[in-house]
Amino acid sequence: MVVIRLRREGTTKRPTYRLVVTDSRNPRDGRFIEVVGHYNPRSNPPSIVLKEEAILSWMGKGAKPSNTVVKLLKKQGMYRKWLGQILPPPRPKEAKAPVKREEAKPAKKPEAKAKPKTKKAAKK
């Protein structure tokens, strides 16, 4: 299965990430098919550079983004574009006629039923 996920780069305690398309069986920092973006969480504000056409193309081919990549795509507004390609636009809702409600009916009280005596109670 092809996935889009983060690949860690940088030195110890100074991470930067690349968004890569890879096979799900490959290790996190292992072999990849294509680099489709960069993410630097240490800059202020964090910098995100994405290749929009490449990401949408791979997702169209069935690549599944990881949870973290989905969050980054939502920040950039790309996830909505991809969902727009898959899902049809929502239809406008029609106004519904108000429903007539019947007047409240008095609640029926359940009749108290006498409990049948058990054999033990009858013997005493």
Contacts in CASP RR format, 6 or more apart in sequence:
PFRMAT RR
TARGET T0000
AUTHOR 0000-0000-0000
METHOD contacts of the structure
MODEL  1
MVVIRLRREGTTKRPTYRLVVTDSRNPRDGRFIEVVGHYNPRSNPPSIVL
KEEAILSWMGKGAKPSNTVVKLLKKQGMYRKWLGQILPPPRPKEAKAPVK
REEAKPAKKPEAKAKPKTKKAAKK
1 23 0 8 1.000
1 24 0 8 1.000
1 64 0 8 1.000
2 21 0 8 1.000
2 22 0 8 1.000
2 23 0 8 1.000
2 24 0 8 1.000
2 33 0 8 1.000
2 58 0 8 1.000
2 61 0 8 1.000
2 62 0 8 1.000
2 63 0 8 1.000
2 64 0 8 1.000
3 21 0 8 1.000
3 22 0 8 1.000
3 23 0 8 1.000
3 24 0 8 1.000
3 63 0 8 1.000
3 64 0 8 1.000
3 65 0 8 1.000
3 66 0 8 1.000
4 19 0 8 1.000
4 20 0 8 1.000
4 21 0 8 1.000
4 36 0 8 1.000
4 55 0 8 1.000
4 58 0 8 1.000
4 59 0 8 1.000
4 63 0 8 1.000
4 64 0 8 1.000
4 65 0 8 1.000
4 66 0 8 1.000
4 69 0 8 1.000
5 19 0 8 1.000
5 20 0 8 1.000
5 22 0 8 1.000
5 28 0 8 1.000
5 65 0 8 1.000
5 66 0 8 1.000
5 68 0 8 1.000
5 69 0 8 1.000
6 17 0 8 1.000
6 18 0 8 1.000
6 19 0 8 1.000
6 20 0 8 1.000
6 28 0 8 1.000
6 39 0 8 1.000
6 66 0 8 1.000
6 68 0 8 1.000
6 69 0 8 1.000
7 17 0 8 1.000
7 18 0 8 1.000
7 19 0 8 1.000
7 20 0 8 1.000
7 22 0 8 1.000
7 28 0 8 1.000
7 29 0 8 1.000
7 30 0 8 1.000
7 32 0 8 1.000
8 15 0 8 1.000
8 16 0 8 1.000
8 17 0 8 1.000
8 28 0 8 1.000
8 29 0 8 1.000
9 15 0 8 1.000
9 16 0 8 1.000
9 17 0 8 1.000
9 18 0 8 1.000
10 16 0 8 1.000
14 42 0 8 1.000
15 41 0 8 1.000
15 42 0 8 1.000
16 38 0 8 1.000
16 39 0 8 1.000
16 40 0 8 1.000
16 41 0 8 1.000
16 42 0 8 1.000
17 38 0 8 1.000
17 39 0 8 1.000
17 40 0 8 1.000
17 41 0 8 1.000
18 35 0 8 1.000
18 37 0 8 1.000
18 38 0 8 1.000
18 39 0 8 1.000
19 35 0 8 1.000
19 36 0 8 1.000
19 37 0 8 1.000
19 38 0 8 1.000
19 39 0 8 1.000
19 50 0 8 1.000
19 55 0 8 1.000
19 69 0 8 1.000
19 72 0 8 1.000
20 32 0 8 1.000
20 33 0 8 1.000
20 34 0 8 1.000
20 35 0 8 1.000
20 36 0 8 1.000
21 32 0 8 1.000
21 33 0 8 1.000
21 34 0 8 1.000
21 36 0 8 1.000
21 54 0 8 1.000
21 58 0 8 1.000
21 63 0 8 1.000
22 30 0 8 1.000
22 31 0 8 1.000
22 32 0 8 1.000
22 33 0 8 1.000
23 31 0 8 1.000
23 33 0 8 1.000
26 32 0 8 1.000
34 54 0 8 1.000
34 58 0 8 1.000
36 50 0 8 1.000
36 51 0 8 1.000
36 54 0 8 1.000
36 55 0 8 1.000
36 58 0 8 1.000
37 49 0 8 1.000
37 50 0 8 1.000
37 51 0 8 1.000
37 55 0 8 1.000
38 47 0 8 1.000
38 48 0 8 1.000
38 49 0 8 1.000
39 46 0 8 1.000
39 47 0 8 1.000
39 48 0 8 1.000
39 49 0 8 1.000
39 72 0 8 1.000
40 46 0 8 1.000
40 47 0 8 1.000
48 72 0 8 1.000
48 75 0 8 1.000
48 76 0 8 1.000
50 72 0 8 1.000
50 73 0 8 1.000
50 76 0 8 1.000
50 78 0 8 1.000
52 78 0 8 1.000
52 81 0 8 1.000
55 73 0 8 1.000
55 78 0 8 1.000
55 82 0 8 1.000
56 78 0 8 1.000
56 81 0 8 1.000
56 82 0 8 1.000
56 85 0 8 1.000
59 65 0 8 1.000
59 82 0 8 1.000
60 82 0 8 1.000
60 85 0 8 1.000
65 73 0 8 1.000
70 79 0 8 1.000
73 79 0 8 1.000
73 82 0 8 1.000
74 80 0 8 1.000
END
